[in-house]
Amino acid sequence: MELLINIVIWILLGSGSFFYVVGALGLMRMPDVFTRMHATSVSDTFGALLLLSAMILQAGFSLVTFKLAITLAIILYTGPVATHALARAARHAGIDPVLDNDDNKEGAPSK
């Protein structure tokens, strides 16, 4: 049984790390602030969920598990709220999303 738990822990750790790497790549590759925020927000939330779930399994039933669960709840609540606040602030500042049919996006020929 311990071997099965360790395998699940390693799968969760690997998956969580993968989502963080994909989020970092999305942060570098996306064209505007809104798609960058989306890439990092989704990967950050899901990556934290997977990594902290692995840590909870590793810790067993203890006070550490309770602290990790509280940390996970805080991250799952504050991450999307902070991303939404940043997106609203960007829209309030006049930053428009880059749409597929925009002529002014990066790489498009200027008229």
C-alpha positions in Angstrom: 0.0 0.0 0.0 2.9 2.4 0.8 4.3 1.7 -2.7 1.0 2.7 -4.3 0.8 5.9 -2.2 4.4 6.8 -3.2 3.6 6.2 -6.9 0.5 8.5 -6.6 2.6 11.1 -4.9 5.3 11.1 -7.6 2.6 11.3 -10.3 1.0 14.3 -8.5 4.4 16.0 -8.1 5.3 15.4 -11.7 2.0 16.7 -13.0 2.1 19.7 -10.8 5.6 20.6 -11.9 4.5 20.1 -15.5 1.7 22.6 -15.1 4.0 25.2 -13.6 6.5 24.8 -16.5 3.6 25.1 -19.0 2.5 28.3 -17.2 6.0 29.7 -17.4 6.1 29.0 -21.1 2.7 30.6 -21.5 3.9 33.6 -19.7 6.8 34.0 -22.2 4.9 33.1 -25.4 1.5 34.7 -25.1 0.8 38.0 -27.0 -0.9 40.2 -24.4 -1.4 40.7 -20.7 -4.8 38.9 -20.6 -3.7 35.6 -22.2 -0.5 35.7 -20.1 -2.6 36.1 -17.0 -4.9 33.3 -18.1 -2.0 30.9 -18.7 -0.3 31.6 -15.4 -3.5 31.7 -13.4 -4.8 28.3 -14.6 -1.4 26.6 -14.3 -0.7 28.2 -10.9 -4.0 27.1 -9.4 -3.9 23.6 -10.8 -0.2 23.2 -10.2 -0.6 24.2 -6.6 -3.6 21.8 -6.2 -1.5 18.9 -7.5 1.7 19.7 -5.6 -0.1 20.4 -2.3 -2.2 17.2 -2.7 1.0 15.2 -3.1 2.4 16.9 0.1 -0.9 16.1 2.0 -0.6 12.4 1.0 3.1 12.4 2.0 2.3 14.0 5.4 -0.4 11.5 6.4 -3.0 12.4 9.0 -1.4 15.1 11.1 -1.3 18.8 11.9 0.9 19.3 8.9 -1.9 17.9 6.7 -4.4 20.5 8.2 -1.9 23.3 7.6 -1.4 22.2 4.0 -5.1 22.0 3.4 -5.6 25.5 4.8 -2.8 26.7 2.5 -4.4 25.0 -0.5 -7.8 26.6 0.3 -6.2 30.0 0.5 -4.4 29.6 -2.8 -7.5 28.2 -4.5 -9.5 31.2 -3.4 -7.0 34.1 -3.7 -5.4 33.1 -7.1 -8.5 33.5 -9.3 -9.6 36.6 -7.3 -6.2 38.3 -7.8 -6.2 37.4 -11.5 -9.7 38.9 -11.9 -8.6 42.0 -10.1 -5.5 42.4 -12.3 -7.6 41.9 -15.5 -10.1 44.5 -14.4 -7.3 46.9 -13.6 -5.8 46.4 -17.0 -9.1 47.0 -18.7 -9.6 50.1 -16.5 -6.1 51.4 -17.6 -7.2 51.1 -21.2 -5.3 47.9 -22.2 -7.3 46.0 -24.8 -7.0 42.3 -25.5 -5.3 41.3 -28.7 -7.9 39.6 -30.9 -7.2 37.3 -33.8 -8.5 39.8 -36.3 -6.6 42.8 -35.0 -4.2 44.3 -37.5 -2.0 45.8 -34.7 -0.8 42.6 -33.1 2.9 41.6 -33.0 4.2 40.3 -36.3 1.4 41.7 -38.4 2.5 44.1 -41.2 1.8 47.7 -40.4 -0.3 49.8 -42.8 
